[in-house]
Amino acid sequence: MKKETGFLIFIKQPRPGEVKTRLGEAIGDRASAELYRDFVETSLRRFQRIAYANCTAYYHPPEEERFFRDWLGGGVKYEPQCEGDLGVRLMHGFERMLTRYHRVIALGTDSPDLPLDYLEKACSSLDEHDIVFGPAEDGGYYLVGMTAPHPGIFEGIEWSSDRVLSQSLHRCESLGLSVAHTPLWYDIDRLEDLNRLCQSRDEDVLQMLARHSNSLDKLSADYSA
């Protein structure tokens, strides 16, 4: 359990209109980009509390390394994303990271209140399984982890559909891989997800939400109406 683990964290430059676009349709592109920036910072702060985990910012666009280093500082490592769909980028990241760590967990920052014990469960599951998935309520997954690269596992997946997890599980079955699951959780993509986040009792999340209190109070009132 205490063997070194790499967290491969997908991060984009927080440009309005390029991050959290579905949320931006409800609250505006600039507001959603500002929230995304806070999602990243809050998620990293929480992930770094797992002592045996090493966080790597898997950033896009790849030519903006200086931006990400200036933004996120020296507490994380940096790895540029390659070109290609999500499956290609996932496998590239795993292949790079698994040369350095016993196990690697890939995840995003769309769930800033993700319980840390879910992450710890994912790490421990890899002692006995080839793959671990953290199922998301939208049919995808909020994390995926492995201890060795498995080429082909992410091929033929309809990314951004509600079939991502089911298709990935089918690929695992066809490759003869053993699979573990962490509990179901949610991503914040829509206004109702954001209102759900506002019910969080996580201290880091509460501090983050407080910085957006004026706009979130208005959004909550509009949503209730």
C-alpha positions as CSV (number, residue, x, y, z in Angstrom):
1,M,0.0,0.0,0.0
2,K,2.8,2.4,0.8
3,K,4.7,1.8,-2.5
4,E,5.1,5.0,-4.4
5,T,2.0,6.0,-6.5
6,G,1.9,8.5,-9.3
7,F,-1.2,10.7,-9.7
8,L,-1.4,11.7,-13.4
9,I,-3.7,14.8,-13.2
10,F,-5.2,16.1,-16.5
11,I,-5.0,19.9,-16.5
12,K,-5.9,22.4,-19.2
13,Q,-4.9,26.1,-19.4
14,P,-8.0,27.9,-17.9
15,R,-8.9,29.8,-21.0
16,P,-12.6,31.1,-21.2
17,G,-14.5,29.1,-23.7
18,E,-12.1,26.2,-23.6
19,V,-12.7,24.7,-20.2
20,K,-16.0,23.7,-18.5
21,T,-17.9,24.7,-21.6
22,R,-21.2,23.1,-20.6
23,L,-21.1,24.9,-17.3
24,G,-20.1,28.0,-19.3
25,E,-23.4,27.9,-21.2
26,A,-25.2,28.5,-17.8
27,I,-22.8,30.9,-16.0
28,G,-20.7,32.4,-18.7
29,D,-17.3,31.4,-20.1
30,R,-15.2,33.7,-17.9
31,A,-17.0,32.5,-14.7
32,S,-16.6,28.9,-15.6
33,A,-12.9,29.4,-16.4
34,E,-12.3,31.0,-13.0
35,L,-14.1,28.1,-11.3
36,Y,-12.0,25.7,-13.2
37,R,-8.8,27.4,-12.0
38,D,-10.0,27.0,-8.5
39,F,-11.0,23.3,-9.1
40,V,-7.5,22.6,-10.2
41,E,-5.9,24.3,-7.2
42,T,-8.2,22.8,-4.7
43,S,-7.9,19.3,-6.2
44,L,-4.1,19.4,-6.1
45,R,-4.1,20.7,-2.5
46,R,-6.3,17.8,-1.5
47,F,-4.5,15.1,-3.5
48,Q,-1.1,16.1,-2.0
49,R,-2.4,15.1,1.4
50,I,-1.9,11.4,0.4
51,A,1.7,11.0,1.6
52,Y,2.7,8.2,-0.6
53,A,1.4,9.8,-3.8
54,N,3.4,11.9,-6.3
55,C,1.3,14.4,-8.3
56,T,2.2,15.1,-11.9
57,A,0.4,17.9,-13.8
58,Y,-0.4,16.3,-17.2
59,Y,-0.9,19.6,-19.0
60,H,-2.4,21.0,-22.2
61,P,-1.4,22.8,-24.4
62,P,2.1,21.2,-24.4
63,E,3.9,24.4,-25.4
64,E,2.7,26.2,-22.2
65,E,4.9,24.6,-19.6
66,R,6.1,27.9,-18.3
67,F,2.5,29.0,-17.7
68,F,1.7,25.9,-15.7
69,R,4.9,26.1,-13.6
70,D,4.2,29.7,-12.8
71,W,0.6,28.9,-11.9
72,L,1.1,25.6,-9.9
73,G,4.6,26.0,-8.6
74,G,7.1,23.5,-7.5
75,G,4.9,21.1,-5.5
76,V,4.1,18.9,-8.5
77,K,6.0,17.4,-11.5
78,Y,5.1,18.3,-15.1
79,E,4.4,16.2,-18.2
80,P,3.0,17.6,-21.5
81,Q,0.0,15.8,-23.0
82,C,0.5,14.3,-26.5
83,E,-1.7,14.8,-29.4
84,G,-4.7,12.4,-30.0
85,D,-8.0,11.5,-28.4
86,L,-8.4,10.9,-24.7
87,G,-7.5,7.2,-25.0
88,V,-4.2,8.0,-26.8
89,R,-3.3,10.6,-24.2
90,L,-4.2,8.3,-21.3
91,M,-2.0,5.5,-22.6
92,H,0.9,7.9,-23.3
93,G,0.6,9.2,-19.8
94,F,0.5,5.7,-18.2
95,E,3.5,4.5,-20.3
96,R,5.6,7.5,-19.2
97,M,4.6,7.4,-15.5
98,L,4.9,3.7,-15.0
99,T,8.6,3.9,-15.7
100,R,8.8,5.8,-12.5
101,Y,6.1,4.6,-10.2
102,H,4.8,1.2,-9.0
103,R,1.2,2.2,-9.7
104,V,-0.4,5.2,-11.5
105,I,-3.8,6.7,-11.1
106,A,-5.1,9.1,-13.8
107,L,-7.7,11.6,-12.9
108,G,-9.0,15.0,-13.6
109,T,-10.1,18.0,-11.5
110,D,-13.8,17.9,-12.2
111,S,-14.6,16.5,-8.8
112,P,-12.9,18.8,-6.3
113,D,-14.8,17.3,-3.4
114,L,-13.9,13.7,-4.3
115,P,-13.4,11.8,-1.0
116,L,-9.7,11.1,-0.5
117,D,-10.5,7.6,0.8
118,Y,-11.8,6.8,-2.7
119,L,-8.3,7.5,-4.0
120,E,-6.7,5.4,-1.3
121,K,-9.1,2.6,-2.1
122,A,-8.1,2.9,-5.7
123,C,-4.4,2.6,-4.8
124,S,-4.9,-0.4,-2.5
125,S,-7.1,-2.1,-5.1
126,L,-4.1,-2.3,-7.5
127,D,-2.3,-4.7,-5.1
128,E,-4.7,-7.4,-6.3
129,H,-6.2,-6.1,-9.6
130,D,-4.9,-5.1,-13.0
131,I,-7.1,-2.1,-13.4
132,V,-9.2,0.1,-11.1
133,F,-12.0,2.5,-12.3
134,G,-13.8,5.2,-10.4
135,P,-17.3,5.2,-12.0
136,A,-18.9,8.6,-12.6
137,E,-22.6,9.1,-12.6
138,D,-22.6,10.2,-16.2
139,G,-21.4,6.8,-17.4
140,G,-17.7,7.7,-17.6
141,Y,-15.1,7.5,-14.8
142,Y,-13.4,10.0,-12.6
143,L,-10.3,7.9,-12.3
144,V,-8.5,4.9,-13.8
145,G,-5.4,3.2,-12.5
146,M,-3.1,0.4,-13.4
147,T,0.3,-1.0,-12.5
148,A,1.4,-1.9,-16.1
149,P,0.5,-0.4,-19.5
150,H,-2.2,-2.4,-21.3
151,P,-2.1,-1.3,-24.9
152,G,-5.5,-1.5,-26.5
153,I,-7.5,-0.9,-23.4
154,F,-8.6,2.6,-24.5
155,E,-9.2,1.8,-28.2
156,G,-12.7,2.0,-29.7
157,I,-14.1,4.0,-26.8
158,E,-16.8,6.6,-27.5
159,W,-15.4,9.4,-25.4
160,S,-17.8,11.9,-24.0
161,S,-20.7,9.4,-24.2
162,D,-22.5,7.6,-21.5
163,R,-20.9,4.4,-22.7
164,V,-17.3,5.2,-21.7
165,L,-17.2,2.9,-18.6
166,S,-19.2,0.0,-20.1
167,Q,-17.0,0.0,-23.2
168,S,-13.8,0.2,-21.2
169,L,-15.0,-2.7,-19.0
170,H,-15.7,-4.7,-22.2
171,R,-12.2,-4.0,-23.4
172,C,-10.8,-5.2,-20.0
173,E,-12.8,-8.4,-20.3
174,S,-11.5,-9.1,-23.8
175,L,-7.9,-8.6,-22.6
176,G,-8.4,-10.8,-19.6
177,L,-7.7,-8.1,-17.1
178,S,-9.0,-8.1,-13.5
179,V,-11.0,-5.0,-12.5
180,A,-11.7,-3.2,-9.3
181,H,-14.1,-0.3,-8.7
182,T,-14.2,2.6,-6.3
183,P,-17.6,4.1,-5.2
184,L,-19.8,6.1,-7.6
185,W,-19.1,9.9,-7.7
186,Y,-20.1,12.8,-9.9
187,D,-18.3,15.4,-12.1
188,I,-19.3,19.0,-12.2
189,D,-20.4,19.7,-15.8
190,R,-23.7,21.4,-15.4
191,L,-25.4,24.0,-13.2
192,E,-27.2,21.3,-11.1
193,D,-23.8,19.7,-10.4
194,L,-22.4,23.0,-9.3
195,N,-25.4,23.5,-6.9
196,R,-24.7,20.0,-5.6
197,L,-21.0,21.0,-4.9
198,C,-22.3,23.9,-2.9
199,Q,-23.7,21.3,-0.3
200,S,-20.1,20.0,0.3
201,R,-18.7,20.0,3.8
202,D,-15.1,19.6,2.8
203,E,-13.1,22.5,4.3
204,D,-11.0,23.1,1.2
205,V,-14.1,23.1,-1.0
206,L,-15.9,25.5,1.3
207,Q,-13.0,28.0,1.2
208,M,-13.0,27.7,-2.6
209,L,-16.7,28.3,-2.8
210,A,-16.5,31.3,-0.5
211,R,-14.3,33.1,-3.1
212,H,-17.2,32.8,-5.5
213,S,-20.0,33.4,-3.0
214,N,-21.6,36.4,-4.7
215,S,-22.0,34.8,-8.1
216,L,-22.9,31.4,-6.6
217,D,-25.7,32.8,-4.4
218,K,-27.2,34.4,-7.5
219,L,-26.8,31.2,-9.5
220,S,-28.4,29.2,-6.7
221,A,-31.4,31.6,-6.6
222,D,-31.8,31.5,-10.4
223,Y,-31.6,27.7,-10.3
224,S,-34.2,27.4,-7.6
225,A,-36.6,29.7,-9.4
